[in-house]
């Protein structure tokens, strides 16, 4: 699994949705994308983080949701790679309460 930043554009008949998120993607999916510009199929983003409406990094996880989202490879507009969890390189002022709680639990 590798930490990534993804910009994903999903176009439907009457709507277009853009998603900007951080998360972990399997190396096999990343290699598939790197080998073939026309790669297709579904992939999962795990341990998802996103910038919320208050411009803060927030965990996409709660009591009911595990933080895993599915997208189509062909909808990726941009992808960047990171060595570690983006929560660790955002300033604390840029973190939502969920991300701050996660950091506190991780450093116990």
C-alpha positions in Angstrom: 0.0 0.0 0.0 1.2 3.5 -0.8 0.0 6.8 0.4 -1.4 8.9 -2.5 -3.2 12.2 -3.2 -5.9 11.7 -5.8 -8.0 14.0 -7.9 -10.9 12.0 -9.3 -13.6 13.3 -11.7 -16.8 11.2 -12.0 -19.1 12.1 -14.8 -22.7 10.9 -14.8 -25.6 11.8 -17.0 -26.8 14.8 -15.1 -23.9 15.4 -12.7 -20.1 15.7 -12.4 -18.4 15.1 -9.1 -14.8 15.9 -8.3 -13.1 14.3 -5.3 -9.8 15.4 -3.8 -8.5 12.9 -1.3 -5.6 11.2 0.3 -5.4 7.5 1.0 -3.6 4.3 0.5 -3.7 2.4 -2.8 -2.4 -1.0 -3.5 1.0 -1.1 -5.3 -0.5 -3.5 -7.9 -3.0 -0.8 -8.9 -0.3 1.9 -9.0 1.9 -0.3 -11.2 -1.1 -1.0 -13.5 -1.6 2.8 -13.9 2.1 3.4 -14.5 2.3 0.7 -17.2 -0.8 1.6 -19.1 -2.3 5.1 -19.7 -5.5 3.4 -20.7 -5.8 1.2 -17.6 -9.4 0.5 -16.5 -11.1 -1.1 -13.6 -12.2 -0.5 -10.0 -9.7 0.2 -7.3 -10.0 1.0 -3.6 -8.7 3.9 -1.6 -8.2 2.9 2.0 -7.6 5.0 5.2 -9.1 7.9 3.3 -8.5 11.5 4.3 -10.1 14.5 2.6 -10.2 18.3 2.8 -13.6 19.2 4.3 -15.7 22.3 3.8 -13.7 24.2 6.5 -10.5 23.5 4.5 -9.3 21.0 7.2 -7.9 17.5 6.7 -10.5 15.1 8.0 -10.6 11.3 8.3 -13.3 9.6 6.1 -14.2 7.2 8.9 -16.8 7.0 11.7 -18.8 4.4 13.6 -20.4 3.1 10.4 -17.8 3.7 7.8 -14.3 2.1 7.6 -12.8 4.8 5.4 -12.5 2.7 2.2 -13.9 4.1 -1.1 -14.1 2.6 -4.5 -13.4 4.4 -7.8 -12.7 3.7 -11.4 -9.1 4.0 -12.6 -10.1 5.9 -15.7 -11.6 8.6 -13.5 -8.2 9.6 -12.0 -7.2 13.1 -13.1 -4.1 13.4 -11.0 -2.1 11.2 -8.6 0.8 12.0 -6.3 2.7 9.7 -4.1 3.8 10.1 -0.4 6.1 8.2 1.9 3.8 8.6 4.9 0.4 9.4 6.2 -0.5 13.0 5.2 -1.8 13.7 8.7 1.9 13.7 9.7 2.9 16.6 7.4 -0.1 18.9 7.8 0.2 21.6 10.4 -2.0 20.9 13.4 -4.1 24.1 12.5 -5.0 22.4 9.2 -6.4 19.2 10.9 -10.0 18.4 11.7 -10.9 17.1 15.2 -11.0 13.6 13.8 -7.5 13.8 12.5 -6.2 15.3 15.8 -7.8 12.4 17.8 -6.2 9.9 15.4 -2.8 11.6 15.9 -3.2 11.5 19.7 -4.2 7.8 19.6 -1.3 6.9 17.3 1.3 8.6 19.5 0.2 7.0 22.8 
